[in-house]
Amino acid sequence: MTTLAEIIQRLESRFPLQWQEQWDNSGLLYGDRGQAVSRVVVAVDVTEAVVDDAVQWGASLILAHHPLVFQPLRRLSPNEPTHRALIKAIQHDVAIYCAHTNVDTAPEGLNTYIGRKMGLRDMRVLAPHRAMTKVTTYLPADDVAARRLEEAVFSAGGGAVPGLGYDQVRFRSRGLGSFREKGADVREDLTEYRIDFTVDAAVEKAVVDAIRSVHPYAEPVIDRRPIETADSGRGLGIIGRLPRPMPMKELLTFIQSFFEAPALQWTPPAREPIHTIAFVGGSGASFLPHAVGKADAFITADVKYHQFFDALGRLALISLNHYDSEKQVMDLFLDFIQTAFPNIAARKTHANTNPVSYFHG
């Protein structure tokens, strides 16, 4: 028997919730972590039709990309489509778990997954996440205690800068600590180590817990300060070389076929053929400046009219429908479930959640 908690633990080890944007609402939206899961439906969105599909198939979990609920609910009304979907999931005890921007920014997340399927070479993050934390602590200048603490931090995921290919990053220095106990006349001096670790936000709590668990002091000093690195190994979007250069028309044909898109909007390239492309799934036009000067074409979704002007004469800008740009997340989720839990049956929802239709005349 596989429980929902086990699935969540594996999901969040690959896509930590700490990686989501502040406005996002990824995670378990409804469900009992102790419940058994034998069938999973994966989807881009959670709609009433998706819940119906899960109920009819006997699935006890919907794993979706876009959160069903973004803002706190003050009331539930069957007159609201979002509320109806949630009410029906509760009635039929179908758990809902959503993994959104934490999947978008993960090193092995959606953008990388799509880039690999497109056959891109020499892929790298388009807009690297640079914000990390420097965690500092002090302890007696004892090499055995220091090594024990360092190993605990490294085991918790601290001291890693994946984008630069580094791990076990720390700086240890020796200094003189001073203190005076309350009521004492004499100040005491103690030779101490100061140890600094580079830590990603996703493992910051685990690192602090690890320090407290092995630190020789009852109340250790732990200082946390934001820093910037060259590349933390995660971020938004990817950039890479096509398997071979393509004329613009051929690239458009390839992109439309690859994403199964009924229509594309685009601007001409600054030069042809196209060698390098950048991609951001979803509404990524704001990342255009990251692609200019690095890519011959930038592919994303939901580009606004005036944003196309920003690309003219600089690079080709190709706009997809939002759903089409991210629907391969269902394949990513299926691969994850089938690899991590081969005993669980999983399939894509039979409900098409794309709210946009096209008229071809």
N, C-alpha and C positions, 0 to 999 in steps of 0.2 A: 504494500500500500504506500502510495506517495501522497504526502500531505501538501496542502497549499503552502505551508511554512517552508517546506523543503524547496519548492519551486521558487518562492520569493527569495530565499537565501541564495540560490544559484543565480537568479536574475540580477540581484543587487550586488553580487560579487563581481559581475561583469559590467553592469550599468549602475553604479552607486547612485542613490538618490541625491547625494550631495552635489552631483554634477549637473543637476537640473537648474534651469534659470529660476530666479526668485519669484517670477510671476507664474511659474508652472505649478502643476498639481499632480505630478507623477506619484505612483505608489499604489497601494491597495485602497481602492475607493469603497469597496464593499466585500465582505466575506469573512468567514471564520478560518483563521490560520490553521486550525486543527483538522479541518475537513479533508476527506480523502478526495483526490482528483485522479480520474482515469481518462477523461476526455477534455480537450481544450480546443476552443475556437479562437483563431487569431483574426484581427481586423485592424483597419486603419482608424475607424471611428466606432463608437458604441451608439447604436440607434436601436429603436424598438424592434426593427426588423432583424438586427443582429442578435438581440436577446431571444427573439422568437426562434431564430435558426438554432441557437445554442440549446434552447429548451427542447426543440423537436429532435435534435440529435442526441440528447442526453448528456450534454457537456455541463460540467460544474464550474468551469472557469472560462472567462473571456479575457484574452490577452490582447490589448489594443494599444495603438500608438497615441492617439489624441485623447486626453482626459475627458471623461464624460462631464465632469464638474470642474470648473476653474475657480469659481467664487463660492464662499460659504452659502449654503442654502438656509433661508429663513423659514421656508415652508415648502411642502410638496403638493403639487397640483396636477391632477391627471389631464388638465388642459394644456400643459406644457410638454412638448415632445421629449425634451431631455428628462423631465421628471417621470414621464410615463415609462421610459426605458429603465430608469432606476427602480421605480416601483415594481415593475414586472420582474426585474432581476432579484429583488428582495423576496417577492412572492414565491418565486421558483428556486430560491436559494442558489443562484448563479453568481459566483464571485466575479468581481471586475477588478482587473489590475491593469494600470496604464503606465507605459514607459515611453516618455516623450523626449524632452530636450536632453535628458541624460543619455539617451540612445543616439541622439543627433551629434553630441560632442564626444562620445567615447572613442578611444583609439581604434577599437574594433566595432564601431557603430555603423549606423545606416549609410552615411556618406562614403565611408571606406568600403563597405559591402557593395554598394552600387558601383563605385569606381573599379573595384576588382572585376565585377561582372562585365563592365564595359571594356575590360582589357587594358586599362591605363597602366603605364609604366612609370617608375620612379615617383610614385605617389607620395605626397606630403600634405600636411594640414594647411588649408588655405589661410585661416585666421586662428593661429595657435592661442590656446589659453595660457597666459603668462603669469597669472596671479597664483602665488603659492604662499606658504607660511614658513617662517623660520622659527623653529621650536628650540628654546634654550633651557638648559637646566644646569645645576651645580651640584657636585658631590665630592666627597673626600678624594684626594689624589691617590686612589688605590686602583691599580691597573685591572685587577680581577673584577672589582665592582663596576668599573667603567666599561669593560668589555661585556659584562653581563647586561648592563643597561643598553648598550649599543645594539647587541644582538636582539634584545627584546623589541627595540624600536624598528630594526630592519625587518623582523618577523611580522610586525604590525603594518608593514608597507611604507614606513618612513624612510627618508634618505634616498628617494628615487626620483630621477628626472628622466622619464622614459623617452621623451622627444630627443634628448641628447645622447641617449644610450647609456646613461649612468644609473647606478644604484649604490647603496651603502655610502651615500654622501653624508659626511659629517666633518666638523672641525673641532678638535680637542685642544684646549690650551690650559696651562697651569698658572694659577694666580694665588693671591693671598686674600682669604676671606676673614672678616672681623665681626665680632658680635659681643654684646654684653648682656648677660642675663639680668632680669629685673631684680633690683636690690643689691646687685654685686658692685664692688668698687673697681674691679679690674676688667678691662676689655681683653677678650681672648682672640688670638689669631689662629687661623687654620689654613693649611695649604689645601687648595681645592682644584678640581678640574671644572672648567666650563666646557660644555659640549653643545654644539649647534647642529641641528638637523634641518635639511630641506624637506618639507612635508607638503603633500597635496591635500587640499581641503577634504577630499573624500575619505582620507584615513587619519585626519587630524585627531579626532576623538579617540580612535583606537591607539594612536601613538601616545597621547597623554595618559590614557588608561594603562598602557604598557609601562610607561615611566613610573607611574605611581606604584604599580605592582611589584617592581624590583628595586626601587630606590631605597638606599639605606637610611634616608632621613624620614622621620614620621610625617613631616610636612615639607615636602620638597618645593623649592622655588621653580616654577615652570613659566617661562616667558614666551608669549606667542606674538609675532609681529608679521604683518603682510610684507611680502617681497615680490619682485618680478624676476622670472628666469627667462632664458632665451626661448624655451619651449618645454612645456610640461608633458607633452606627448598627446594631449587632447586639444580639441578646439572644434571650430565649425567649418565644414566644407573641406573639399580636397582639391588638389591640383596635380595634374599628371600628363604624360605624353600619350598621344594616341598610338596604337600599334603601328600605324603608318600615317603619313600626312594625307589629308583629305581636302578636296575642293569644298567650298561652302555648301554647294547643293548636295553633294554626297554626304556631308556631315548632317545636314538637316534630315535627309532620308534615313540615315542611321539612327539619329536621336528619336525621330518619330516612331520608328520601328521598335527600338530598344525599350522605350517607355510606353509603347502602345498608346500613343497620344493621338486623339482625333484631329488636333490642330496645334500649330506652333505660331508664336509671334517672334519676330527676330529683326535684328538690324545687321547691315552688311559688315564684314570684317574689315580691319584696316589693311590686311594683306592676306593673300592666299598662297599656298594651301595652309590649312589649319594643322599645326603641330601639337599644340598644348591646349588643354581645356581645363577650366575650373568648374566645380559643381557644388551647389548648396541645395539640398532638398528643402522643400517648403518655401516660405516667403523670405528669400535671401538676397533681394536686390540691394539691400543696404551694405552688402559685402562686396559690391562692385569695385570700390577702390582697392581692395586687396588683390583683385585679379588683374587690374590694369597694369601693364608693363611686365606681367608675368605669364599671362595666358593669351592665346589668340582668340579664344571664345569662352564665354561665361554662360553657364546653364543654370537656371533656377526657376522659381515659380512666382506668380502673382506680381509681375513687374508692372508698375504704373506708367502711364503715358509719358510723363515728364522724365522718368528714369531712363527711358530709352535714349533721350537726348544726351545723357551723360556718357553713353557708350559710343556715340557716333565718332568715327575717325580714330577710335582707340582700340576697340575690339568688337567682335561679334557678340551680341547679347541675345540669348534664346530663352523665351519664357514659356514654361509649361503650365498646365493646370495644377493646382496644389496637390490634389489627390493623385494625379498621374506621377508627380515627381516623388511621391513617398510610398506608393502602394507596394513597392517591393519590400517594405518593412515586414509584410506578412511572410515573405519567403525567409527573411532573417529570423523572425520569431519561430517559424516552423523548423528551420535548421537547428536553432537553439534547443527547442523542446525535444526533437527527435534524437539529438546527440546526447543531451544531458539526461533525458528520461525516455529511453527506448521502450519502456513498458507502457507509456502513455500514448493514446491515440490523439492525433492533432490534425486539424485541417483548417483551410481558410474559410471564412464565412461565405455563404452562398448569397448574402445580401450585398448589393452594390451600394456603397455609402457615398459615392460621389454625388454631391448635390447639383453639379453643373451638367447640363445637357447642351448639345450642339445641333444647330439647324444647318443643313447642307443644301437646302433648296430643292 
